[in-house]
Amino acid sequence: MAVKKATRKSAGRAKAPRQTEGMKDLEQKIGKVPVFFRELMETQPDMHGAILAFDRHIWDDGALSRKTKKILAISIAAALRDQHAVQAQLAGAKRLGVSPEEIEEALRVTFLLSGMPAYVYGRAAMEKIMGKE
């Protein structure tokens, strides 16, 4: 599949991609949607749609609730020390009503399996985004 280059208006600004329902849902779940993903909507709409469908499939309630999945995602992102992912997952967790106490407990498990750096990293990000306990 060929990738289309973004076109620019005469004023020098790139055309803003249109907002889809899937993008609105994703933005509500994780907060700020990365620019590259917004651009993907225009440059590779089939891939964009496939990613949104997969995202819905993964995050929908199943044997695990969306809230539980979010706590797992925070722990994994902290273990990997992925700043963007930790911040995005914490923003989504706050919207789902996940408490700092629930995150703290999950980070203790992360600490047990991934070590002190993962715990400290996740804890510092949680306090920055959700406030101190």
N, C-alpha and C positions, 0 to 999 in steps of 0.2 A: 504494500500500500504506500503510495507516495505521500509525503508530508508536504502540506501547503505552507508556504511562508506567510507570516502575518503581514497584512497590508497596512499602510499608514495613511491616515487622512492628510490632506494638504496642510493642516495645522501642526503636523508632526506628532500627533498622538495616535496610538494604536486603537483600533475599534474595540470597545469593551465587549467580551463575549456575552451572549444572552444568558439569562439565569433560567435553568430548568428546575422542575420540581425535585428531581434527584439531587441537584446541587443545593437547593434550599434545605433539603433534609440533611444532607451531609454537613452543610454549614451549621445547622442547628445542633448536630451531634458533636462536632469537633471544634466549632468556633471558626477561626479563619481558615479558609480553604487555600492551599498553596497556589500561587499564580500559574505555575506550570500546569496544574490540573485544570484550571479555568481555560487556559490556552488550548489544552488537549480537546476541549469541547468543540472548538472551531477547527483545529488542525487534523484531528483523528476522531471524529464523532463515534465511530463504531467501537473503538477501544475505550473511549470515555464511557459509553453506555454499558459496555461489558464490565468495566471496573465498578460502576455504580450498582449494577445488578449483583455482582459478587459481594460488594460491601453490604448491601441489604441482606443477602443470604447469610453472611457471617454474623451480623449484629442482631438479627431478629431473635426474639425469645425462642428458645427451644428447650433442651434438657437443662441448659444454663440460661439464666435470665440475662438480659442486656446489661444490667447493673453488675452482675458477677463477671461477665465477659470484660467489662470496662476495668474492673479491679485487676483482672488477669493481665490486661493490656498494659496497665500502669506498671505492674511488677516486671513484665518482660521488658518494657522500654527502659525502666530504671536499671535492670540488669545489663542491658546493652549500652547504657549511658547515652541514649539517643535524646538529646535535648528537645528537638522539635516534637518527637513522638510523645515524650513525657508531658510536655506542655499541652499538646493537643488532647491527649487522653485525659489529663486532669481537668481541662476546660469542659470536656464532654461529661466527665464524672460529676462535676459540680452541677451541671444541668440535669443530670439524672437523679440527683439527691444523694449521691454517695458521700458518706461522712468522712471527715479526716480520720476518725477512729478506725473505720473500715480500711482505709488506705494504709494507715499505720500498721495495722495487724498484717495486712498483705505484704508490706515492706519488710516486716520481721521474717516472714517466710522467705522472701527474696534474699534477705541477709544470710539466712541459714544456708541457702543453696548457692548464692552468688558472691557472698562476702560483704564486708563492711562498705566498700566503695559504692556498691549498688544501693545499699540502704541509705547512706548519707546523701547520695545523689537524688534519690527519689524523695527523701524527707525534705531536703532543701527546696526542691521544686514545689512540693505540696505546700509548704509554708508560704512560699512566694505567691502562689496562685490562690490558695484557699485560706490563707491566714494561719496563724499559730493556734494550737489547740487551746 
